[in-house]
């Protein structure tokens, strides 16, 4: 799995001609209560799926105009492109997918780019993007594709009244998927010290996949603030292939702390979007090594001398519904070297 992700990571970087820009929300927080307060803020990075869906719907008239221009200049070419895109989404080998992407680039991109210029839609399209995504950093690539990459790292060290250090293996393992067809498609994988969620070899269409890895830790009820820190490596890859309807996909890694069935805090650590609002192929990628996944919350005392806190590190991938093809998002966490649970009265 890790080798496969590395291959696609290289390919995803080369897929579009725009430069990758990462919006990193890095804060150097003071020690003590101010640091704890900062860590306890729930974090959701970048735009929401609702905003991305709204964007794709907003640019629909421009999408239709571009496809009409392609049909006028190159009769029959767009239907051939859609057939190739659909074929690519059903391929089962990474080498086949990469070869098909290269073929499509040579067969269609020059003509599509010429139609894009002749249609005169660039300024109008970017105005629409700004109207919805003005709060976020994003990169516009060829044929109006979008790449959004965000991450959050809080600097600082927390003094605690008690610390529990846990090493792999972790025994809390969870997987969840609402994808309809998982046949021969390893979309969820949780091992002792790693987790993977995504499409692996098949493209996803309108579904979500998550995996979580964690540890149950008994904590005295006398403690108030609970903070967990996982140290791990991660790789995120997202490739969206759109037909006439536009599409998107994203990949996320983060951490949370649960008490029983209740999620007390959940923070996204790194998140990428590949969005093809008009047509064509969009890609995004991000990776990190030796990263600290931190989240914290205040426990409300209840009956009993102790409670169980369950810190978890997670992978999540999502893909929008597509008329043709779909999304190939992969999120992978590896080399989880440690888990530290810190508590304060």
C-alpha positions as a Markdown table, in Angstrom:
| # | Residue | x | y | z |
|---|---|---|---|---|
| 1 | Unk | 0.0 | 0.0 | 0.0 |
| 2 | Unk | 2.7 | 2.4 | 0.9 |
| 3 | Unk | 4.6 | 1.8 | -2.3 |
| 4 | Unk | 1.5 | 2.3 | -4.3 |
| 5 | Unk | 0.7 | 5.6 | -2.6 |
| 6 | Unk | 4.3 | 6.8 | -3.3 |
| 7 | Unk | 3.8 | 6.0 | -7.0 |
| 8 | Unk | 0.6 | 8.0 | -7.2 |
| 9 | Unk | 2.0 | 10.8 | -5.2 |
| 10 | Unk | 4.7 | 11.4 | -7.8 |
| 11 | Unk | 2.2 | 11.2 | -10.6 |
| 12 | Unk | -0.3 | 13.5 | -8.8 |
| 13 | Unk | 2.3 | 16.2 | -8.5 |
| 14 | Unk | 3.0 | 16.0 | -12.2 |
| 15 | Unk | -0.6 | 15.8 | -13.3 |
| 16 | Unk | -1.4 | 19.5 | -13.5 |
| 17 | Unk | 0.8 | 22.4 | -14.5 |
| 18 | Unk | -0.1 | 24.7 | -11.6 |
| 19 | Unk | 2.2 | 25.1 | -8.6 |
| 20 | Unk | 1.2 | 23.5 | -5.3 |
| 21 | Unk | 0.4 | 25.9 | -2.5 |
| 22 | Unk | -0.2 | 24.8 | 1.0 |
| 23 | Unk | -2.0 | 26.9 | 3.5 |
| 24 | Unk | -0.5 | 25.9 | 6.8 |
| 25 | Unk | -2.2 | 27.2 | 10.0 |
| 26 | Unk | 0.8 | 27.2 | 12.3 |
| 27 | Unk | 0.6 | 28.9 | 15.7 |
| 28 | Unk | 3.2 | 29.3 | 18.4 |
| 29 | Unk | 1.0 | 29.3 | 21.5 |
| 30 | Unk | 2.0 | 30.3 | 25.0 |
| 31 | Unk | 2.3 | 27.8 | 27.8 |
| 32 | Unk | -0.3 | 26.9 | 30.4 |
| 33 | Unk | -4.0 | 27.6 | 30.1 |
| 34 | Unk | -3.7 | 29.6 | 26.9 |
| 35 | Unk | -2.0 | 26.7 | 25.1 |
| 36 | Unk | -4.6 | 24.3 | 26.4 |
| 37 | Unk | -7.4 | 26.5 | 25.3 |
| 38 | Unk | -5.9 | 26.7 | 21.8 |
| 39 | Unk | -5.6 | 23.0 | 21.6 |
| 40 | Unk | -9.2 | 22.5 | 22.7 |
| 41 | Unk | -10.7 | 24.3 | 19.7 |
| 42 | Unk | -12.3 | 21.9 | 17.2 |
| 43 | Unk | -10.6 | 22.2 | 13.8 |
| 44 | Unk | -12.1 | 21.7 | 10.4 |
| 45 | Unk | -9.7 | 22.7 | 7.6 |
| 46 | Unk | -10.6 | 24.4 | 4.3 |
| 47 | Unk | -13.9 | 24.5 | 2.6 |
| 48 | Unk | -16.8 | 22.2 | 3.4 |
| 49 | Unk | -18.3 | 19.7 | 1.0 |
| 50 | Unk | -21.4 | 21.9 | 0.9 |
| 51 | Unk | -19.3 | 24.8 | -0.4 |
| 52 | Unk | -17.6 | 22.6 | -3.0 |
| 53 | Unk | -20.9 | 21.2 | -4.2 |
| 54 | Unk | -22.3 | 24.8 | -4.4 |
| 55 | Unk | -19.3 | 25.8 | -6.5 |
| 56 | Unk | -19.7 | 23.0 | -9.0 |
| 57 | Unk | -23.4 | 23.9 | -9.3 |
| 58 | Unk | -22.7 | 27.6 | -9.7 |
| 59 | Unk | -20.3 | 27.1 | -12.6 |
| 60 | Unk | -22.7 | 24.8 | -14.5 |
| 61 | Unk | -23.5 | 27.4 | -17.2 |
| 62 | Unk | -19.7 | 27.9 | -17.8 |
| 63 | Unk | -19.2 | 24.2 | -17.9 |
| 64 | Unk | -21.9 | 23.8 | -20.5 |
| 65 | Unk | -20.4 | 26.7 | -22.6 |
| 66 | Unk | -17.0 | 25.1 | -22.6 |
| 67 | Unk | -18.4 | 21.7 | -23.7 |
| 68 | Unk | -20.3 | 23.4 | -26.5 |
| 69 | Unk | -17.2 | 25.1 | -27.7 |
| 70 | Unk | -15.3 | 21.8 | -27.6 |
| 71 | Unk | -18.0 | 20.1 | -29.7 |
| 72 | Unk | -18.1 | 23.0 | -32.2 |
| 73 | Unk | -14.3 | 23.0 | -32.7 |
| 74 | Unk | -13.7 | 19.2 | -32.4 |
| 75 | Unk | -16.9 | 17.3 | -33.2 |
| 76 | Unk | -17.1 | 14.0 | -31.4 |
| 77 | Unk | -14.0 | 14.5 | -29.3 |
| 78 | Unk | -15.7 | 15.1 | -26.0 |
| 79 | Unk | -17.7 | 11.9 | -26.2 |
| 80 | Unk | -14.4 | 10.0 | -26.8 |
| 81 | Unk | -12.9 | 11.7 | -23.8 |
| 82 | Unk | -15.9 | 10.7 | -21.6 |
| 83 | Unk | -15.5 | 7.1 | -22.8 |
| 84 | Unk | -11.8 | 7.1 | -21.9 |
| 85 | Unk | -12.6 | 8.7 | -18.5 |
| 86 | Unk | -15.2 | 6.0 | -17.8 |
| 87 | Unk | -12.8 | 3.3 | -18.8 |
| 88 | Unk | -10.1 | 4.6 | -16.5 |
| 89 | Unk | -12.4 | 4.6 | -13.5 |
| 90 | Unk | -12.9 | 0.9 | -13.9 |
| 91 | Unk | -9.2 | -0.1 | -14.2 |
| 92 | Unk | -7.8 | -2.2 | -11.4 |
| 93 | Unk | -4.0 | -1.7 | -11.6 |
| 94 | Unk | -2.2 | 1.5 | -10.6 |
| 95 | Unk | 0.1 | 1.1 | -13.7 |
| 96 | Unk | -3.0 | 0.9 | -16.0 |
| 97 | Unk | -4.5 | 4.0 | -14.4 |
| 98 | Unk | -1.3 | 6.0 | -14.8 |
| 99 | Unk | -0.9 | 4.9 | -18.4 |
| 100 | Unk | -4.5 | 5.8 | -19.2 |
| 101 | Unk | -4.0 | 9.3 | -17.6 |
| 102 | Unk | -1.0 | 9.9 | -19.8 |
| 103 | Unk | -2.9 | 8.8 | -22.9 |
| 104 | Unk | -5.8 | 11.1 | -22.1 |
| 105 | Unk | -3.4 | 14.0 | -21.6 |
| 106 | Unk | -1.8 | 13.5 | -25.1 |
| 107 | Unk | -5.2 | 12.9 | -26.8 |
| 108 | Unk | -7.3 | 15.7 | -25.4 |
| 109 | Unk | -5.6 | 18.3 | -23.4 |
| 110 | Unk | -4.2 | 20.5 | -26.2 |
| 111 | Unk | -7.6 | 20.7 | -27.9 |
| 112 | Unk | -9.5 | 21.2 | -24.6 |
| 113 | Unk | -7.1 | 24.1 | -23.6 |
| 114 | Unk | -7.6 | 25.7 | -27.0 |
| 115 | Unk | -11.4 | 25.5 | -26.6 |
| 116 | Unk | -11.1 | 27.0 | -23.1 |
| 117 | Unk | -9.2 | 30.0 | -24.4 |
| 118 | Unk | -11.6 | 30.5 | -27.3 |
| 119 | Unk | -14.6 | 30.4 | -25.1 |
| 120 | Unk | -13.4 | 33.4 | -23.0 |
| 121 | Unk | -14.6 | 31.9 | -19.7 |
| 122 | Unk | -11.5 | 32.3 | -17.6 |
| 123 | Unk | -12.3 | 35.6 | -15.9 |
| 124 | Unk | -15.9 | 34.8 | -15.2 |
| 125 | Unk | -15.0 | 31.4 | -13.8 |
| 126 | Unk | -12.4 | 32.8 | -11.4 |
| 127 | Unk | -14.9 | 35.4 | -10.2 |
| 128 | Unk | -17.3 | 32.6 | -9.3 |
| 129 | Unk | -14.5 | 30.8 | -7.5 |
| 130 | Unk | -13.7 | 33.9 | -5.5 |
| 131 | Unk | -17.4 | 34.4 | -4.6 |
| 132 | Unk | -17.5 | 31.1 | -2.8 |
| 133 | Unk | -13.9 | 30.4 | -1.8 |
| 134 | Unk | -12.7 | 33.8 | -0.7 |
| 135 | Unk | -11.9 | 32.6 | 2.8 |
| 136 | Unk | -9.6 | 29.9 | 1.6 |
| 137 | Unk | -6.3 | 29.5 | -0.3 |
| 138 | Unk | -6.6 | 27.5 | -3.5 |
| 139 | Unk | -4.8 | 27.0 | -6.8 |
| 140 | Unk | -6.4 | 27.1 | -10.2 |
| 141 | Unk | -4.9 | 24.7 | -12.7 |
| 142 | Unk | -5.6 | 23.9 | -16.3 |
| 143 | Unk | -9.2 | 23.9 | -17.5 |
| 144 | Unk | -10.4 | 25.5 | -14.3 |
| 145 | Unk | -9.4 | 22.6 | -12.0 |
| 146 | Unk | -8.8 | 23.4 | -8.4 |
| 147 | Unk | -6.2 | 22.2 | -5.8 |
| 148 | Unk | -6.7 | 23.0 | -2.1 |
| 149 | Unk | -4.2 | 21.8 | 0.5 |
| 150 | Unk | -4.5 | 22.8 | 4.2 |
| 151 | Unk | -2.7 | 21.7 | 7.3 |
| 152 | Unk | -2.6 | 22.8 | 11.0 |
| 153 | Unk | 0.4 | 22.5 | 13.4 |
| 154 | Unk | 0.3 | 24.1 | 16.8 |
| 155 | Unk | 3.7 | 24.6 | 18.4 |
| 156 | Unk | 4.3 | 24.4 | 22.1 |
| 157 | Unk | 4.8 | 22.0 | 25.1 |
| 158 | Unk | 2.2 | 21.2 | 27.7 |
| 159 | Unk | 3.1 | 20.6 | 31.3 |
| 160 | Unk | 0.8 | 17.9 | 32.8 |
| 161 | Unk | 0.0 | 16.4 | 36.2 |
| 162 | Unk | 0.3 | 12.9 | 34.8 |
| 163 | Unk | 1.4 | 11.4 | 31.5 |
| 164 | Unk | 0.7 | 8.0 | 29.9 |
| 165 | Unk | 3.0 | 6.9 | 27.1 |
| 166 | Unk | 1.7 | 4.1 | 24.8 |
| 167 | Unk | 3.6 | 2.4 | 22.0 |
| 168 | Unk | 2.3 | 0.3 | 19.1 |
| 169 | Unk | 0.5 | -2.0 | 18.7 |
| 170 | Unk | -2.9 | -0.2 | 19.3 |
| 171 | Unk | -5.9 | -2.4 | 19.8 |
| 172 | Unk | -8.8 | -0.2 | 19.0 |
| 173 | Unk | -9.4 | -0.6 | 15.3 |
| 174 | Unk | -12.4 | 0.8 | 13.3 |
| 175 | Unk | -13.4 | 0.9 | 9.7 |
| 176 | Unk | -16.5 | 2.4 | 8.0 |
| 177 | Unk | -17.6 | 2.8 | 4.4 |
| 178 | Unk | -20.8 | 3.7 | 2.7 |
| 179 | Unk | -19.5 | 2.8 | -0.8 |
| 180 | Unk | -21.8 | 0.4 | -2.6 |
| 181 | Unk | -19.3 | -1.8 | -4.3 |
| 182 | Unk | -16.2 | -2.9 | -2.4 |
| 183 | Unk | -15.5 | -6.1 | -4.4 |
| 184 | Unk | -11.8 | -6.6 | -5.0 |
| 185 | Unk | -11.2 | -3.1 | -3.6 |
| 186 | Unk | -9.2 | -2.8 | -0.4 |
| 187 | Unk | -10.6 | 0.6 | 0.7 |
| 188 | Unk | -10.1 | 0.1 | 4.5 |
| 189 | Unk | -7.0 | -1.2 | 6.2 |
| 190 | Unk | -6.1 | -0.9 | 9.8 |
| 191 | Unk | -3.0 | -2.6 | 11.2 |
| 192 | Unk | -1.3 | -2.3 | 14.6 |
| 193 | Unk | 0.7 | 0.9 | 13.7 |
| 194 | Unk | -0.8 | 2.1 | 10.5 |
| 195 | Unk | -4.2 | 2.9 | 8.8 |
| 196 | Unk | -5.4 | 3.4 | 5.2 |
| 197 | Unk | -8.7 | 4.7 | 3.8 |
| 198 | Unk | -9.5 | 5.3 | 0.2 |
| 199 | Unk | -10.1 | 3.9 | -3.2 |
| 200 | Unk | -6.9 | 2.0 | -3.6 |
| 201 | Unk | -7.4 | 0.8 | -7.2 |
| 202 | Unk | -11.0 | 1.6 | -8.0 |
| 203 | Unk | -12.5 | 5.1 | -8.3 |
| 204 | Unk | -15.0 | 6.2 | -5.6 |
| 205 | Unk | -18.3 | 7.8 | -6.6 |
| 206 | Unk | -20.4 | 9.7 | -4.0 |
| 207 | Unk | -19.2 | 7.9 | -0.9 |
| 208 | Unk | -17.1 | 8.1 | 2.3 |
| 209 | Unk | -14.4 | 5.8 | 3.8 |
| 210 | Unk | -12.9 | 6.1 | 7.2 |
| 211 | Unk | -10.4 | 4.1 | 9.3 |
| 212 | Unk | -9.4 | 4.7 | 13.0 |
| 213 | Unk | -6.7 | 3.4 | 15.2 |
| 214 | Unk | -6.5 | 4.0 | 19.0 |
| 215 | Unk | -6.2 | 2.9 | 22.6 |
| 216 | Unk | -8.5 | 2.6 | 25.6 |
| 217 | Unk | -6.8 | 4.3 | 28.6 |
| 218 | Unk | -8.3 | 4.4 | 32.1 |
| 219 | Unk | -8.1 | 7.9 | 33.7 |
| 220 | Unk | -8.8 | 9.1 | 37.2 |
| 221 | Unk | -12.0 | 11.2 | 37.4 |
| 222 | Unk | -10.1 | 13.8 | 39.4 |
| 223 | Unk | -8.5 | 15.0 | 36.2 |
| 224 | Unk | -10.1 | 17.7 | 34.1 |
| 225 | Unk | -8.1 | 18.4 | 30.9 |
| 226 | Unk | -7.3 | 15.4 | 28.6 |
| 227 | Unk | -4.8 | 15.9 | 25.8 |
| 228 | Unk | -3.6 | 13.2 | 23.3 |
| 229 | Unk | -0.6 | 13.4 | 21.0 |
| 230 | Unk | 0.1 | 10.8 | 18.3 |
| 231 | Unk | 3.4 | 11.0 | 16.4 |
| 232 | Unk | 3.2 | 9.6 | 12.9 |
| 233 | Unk | 3.8 | 9.9 | 9.1 |
| 234 | Unk | 1.1 | 10.5 | 6.6 |
| 235 | Unk | 0.4 | 10.6 | 2.8 |
| 236 | Unk | -2.7 | 12.2 | 1.2 |
| 237 | Unk | -3.5 | 11.9 | -2.5 |
| 238 | Unk | -6.6 | 13.0 | -4.4 |
| 239 | Unk | -7.4 | 12.6 | -8.1 |
| 240 | Unk | -10.7 | 13.7 | -9.5 |
| 241 | Unk | -11.8 | 12.9 | -13.1 |
| 242 | Unk | -14.8 | 14.7 | -14.3 |
| 243 | Unk | -17.2 | 14.3 | -17.3 |
| 244 | Unk | -20.0 | 16.8 | -18.1 |
| 245 | Unk | -21.1 | 17.2 | -14.5 |
| 246 | Unk | -17.9 | 18.1 | -12.6 |
| 247 | Unk | -16.7 | 16.3 | -9.5 |
| 248 | Unk | -14.4 | 16.4 | -6.5 |
| 249 | Unk | -12.7 | 14.3 | -3.9 |
| 250 | Unk | -10.8 | 14.9 | -0.7 |
| 251 | Unk | -8.5 | 13.1 | 1.7 |
| 252 | Unk | -8.0 | 13.9 | 5.4 |
| 253 | Unk | -6.0 | 12.8 | 8.4 |
| 254 | Unk | -6.6 | 13.8 | 12.0 |
| 255 | Unk | -7.2 | 12.7 | 15.6 |
| 256 | Unk | -10.0 | 12.6 | 18.2 |
| 257 | Unk | -10.7 | 11.5 | 21.7 |
| 258 | Unk | -13.8 | 9.5 | 22.7 |
| 259 | Unk | -15.5 | 8.6 | 25.9 |
| 260 | Unk | -17.6 | 5.6 | 25.4 |
| 261 | Unk | -19.6 | 6.2 | 22.2 |
| 262 | Unk | -19.2 | 10.0 | 22.4 |
| 263 | Unk | -16.6 | 11.9 | 20.4 |
| 264 | Unk | -15.4 | 14.6 | 22.8 |
| 265 | Unk | -13.1 | 16.4 | 20.4 |
| 266 | Unk | -12.1 | 15.8 | 16.7 |
| 267 | Unk | -9.4 | 17.8 | 14.9 |
| 268 | Unk | -8.5 | 17.7 | 11.2 |
| 269 | Unk | -4.7 | 17.8 | 10.9 |
| 270 | Unk | -4.2 | 17.9 | 7.1 |
| 271 | Unk | -6.7 | 17.9 | 4.3 |
| 272 | Unk | -6.6 | 18.1 | 0.5 |
| 273 | Unk | -9.1 | 18.7 | -2.2 |
| 274 | Unk | -9.0 | 17.8 | -5.9 |
| 275 | Unk | -11.9 | 19.5 | -7.7 |
| 276 | Unk | -12.8 | 19.4 | -11.4 |
| 277 | Unk | -15.7 | 21.8 | -11.6 |
| 278 | Unk | -15.8 | 21.9 | -15.4 |
| 279 | Unk | -14.2 | 18.8 | -16.8 |
| 280 | Unk | -10.8 | 17.1 | -17.0 |
| 281 | Unk | -8.5 | 15.8 | -14.3 |
| 282 | Unk | -7.6 | 17.5 | -11.0 |
| 283 | Unk | -5.0 | 16.3 | -8.4 |
| 284 | Unk | -3.7 | 17.3 | -5.0 |
| 285 | Unk | -1.2 | 15.7 | -2.7 |
| 286 | Unk | 0.4 | 16.3 | 0.7 |
| 287 | Unk | 2.7 | 14.3 | 3.0 |
| 288 | Unk | 4.4 | 14.7 | 6.4 |
| 289 | Unk | 6.9 | 12.8 | 8.5 |
| 290 | Unk | 7.3 | 12.8 | 12.3 |
| 291 | Unk | 4.1 | 14.9 | 12.8 |
| 292 | Unk | 2.3 | 15.5 | 16.1 |
| 293 | Unk | -1.5 | 15.0 | 15.9 |
| 294 | Unk | -2.8 | 16.8 | 18.9 |
| 295 | Unk | -6.3 | 17.3 | 20.4 |
| 296 | Unk | -7.6 | 18.1 | 23.8 |
| 297 | Unk | -10.9 | 18.6 | 25.8 |
| 298 | Unk | -12.2 | 19.1 | 29.3 |
| 299 | Unk | -13.7 | 16.1 | 31.0 |
| 300 | Unk | -16.9 | 16.6 | 33.0 |
| 301 | Unk | -16.7 | 14.7 | 36.3 |
| 302 | Unk | -19.3 | 12.0 | 36.8 |
| 303 | Unk | -20.0 | 9.1 | 39.1 |
| 304 | Unk | -17.2 | 6.7 | 39.7 |
| 305 | Unk | -13.5 | 7.0 | 40.4 |
| 306 | Unk | -12.3 | 6.6 | 36.8 |
| 307 | Unk | -13.4 | 6.8 | 33.2 |
| 308 | Unk | -12.0 | 5.5 | 29.9 |
| 309 | Unk | -10.6 | 7.9 | 27.3 |
| 310 | Unk | -10.0 | 6.6 | 23.8 |
| 311 | Unk | -7.6 | 8.7 | 21.7 |
| 312 | Unk | -7.7 | 7.8 | 18.0 |
| 313 | Unk | -5.9 | 8.8 | 14.9 |
| 314 | Unk | -7.9 | 8.6 | 11.7 |
| 315 | Unk | -7.9 | 8.6 | 7.9 |
| 316 | Unk | -10.9 | 9.8 | 5.9 |
| 317 | Unk | -11.7 | 10.1 | 2.2 |
| 318 | Unk | -14.7 | 11.5 | 0.4 |
| 319 | Unk | -15.8 | 11.6 | -3.2 |
| 320 | Unk | -18.6 | 13.5 | -4.9 |
| 321 | Unk | -21.1 | 12.0 | -7.2 |
| 322 | Unk | -19.9 | 12.1 | -10.8 |
| 323 | Unk | -21.6 | 11.7 | -14.2 |
| 324 | Unk | -18.5 | 10.0 | -15.6 |
| 325 | Unk | -15.5 | 8.6 | -13.8 |
| 326 | Unk | -15.2 | 9.9 | -10.2 |
| 327 | Unk | -12.6 | 10.4 | -7.5 |
| 328 | Unk | -9.5 | 8.5 | -6.3 |
| 329 | Unk | -8.7 | 9.8 | -2.8 |
| 330 | Unk | -6.2 | 8.0 | -0.6 |
| 331 | Unk | -5.3 | 8.8 | 3.0 |
| 332 | Unk | -2.6 | 6.8 | 4.7 |
| 333 | Unk | -1.0 | 7.0 | 8.2 |
| 334 | Unk | 2.2 | 5.0 | 8.9 |
| 335 | Unk | 5.0 | 4.7 | 11.4 |
| 336 | Unk | 2.9 | 5.7 | 14.4 |
| 337 | Unk | 5.9 | 5.9 | 16.8 |
| 338 | Unk | 4.0 | 6.9 | 20.0 |
| 339 | Unk | 0.8 | 8.0 | 21.7 |
| 340 | Unk | 1.0 | 10.3 | 24.7 |
| 341 | Unk | -2.0 | 11.0 | 26.9 |
| 342 | Unk | -1.5 | 14.0 | 29.2 |
| 343 | Unk | -4.0 | 15.0 | 32.0 |
| 344 | Unk | -4.4 | 18.0 | 34.2 |
| 345 | Unk | -6.5 | 18.7 | 37.3 |
